[in-house]
Every structure is written in C-alpha cells, then in structure tokens.
Amino acid sequence: SVGGLQGNWLPFFAMLLVLVFNVLGEEFWWRGVVLPRQELAFGRYTWVLHGVLWALFHAFKWWDVINLLPITLMMALVCSRTRNTTPGIVIHAITNGIGLFPVLFATLGLLQ
C-alpha cells in the first residue's frame, strides 16, 4: 500500500515543506491579519464568526467541515484571548502533521 516509499525521502520532505508553508501561511494570515481586523469590526464575540468562516474556508473537504468546527472555534478563541498566533500554529501543525507519520514510517521501511 505504500510501494516505492522505502528509502525515498523526497515525498516526506515535500510533505514537510508543504506542511510548514500551509500552517505558517494560514495562521499568520487568519490569526495574525484577519482576526484582529474582524475584532475591530465585530467586537468581543468575533472568535465565533472567525471560527465558522475558517471552517467554511475548508469546504473543499466538505465531509470534514463539521468535524473541523470545534477546533476552528477553539483556535479562534484561544488566539483572540491570548493575542498570540503561537497556539494556533502549534495546534494546526499537530493536526495537519499527523499525516506525516505514515509517510515517515513507510520511508523508514516500518510499513509494508
């Protein structure tokens, strides 16, 4: 099921690069730029609107939007209250980075 990955590090490093750009790009944009501007316009409960919009931003994965909603709301709330993008970066990297493990294990020959 993972044919051709053993010893081939290119897919792993390509996925890692995409992960880094995806997480940092989305977090700095959504939590670093969009959220503070929304707070100026919508006030204290902006995190609800922001979380819903961010979940809908992932509509290309329509089957996962409902599952993403609790995480997007929680990340918006935490980043809004702490005025810090770091929690969002960490949570986003963990949730998106889980997919790297099967590729890593296949590259190392631990999956057949």
Disulfide bonds with the S-S distance in Angstrom:
none
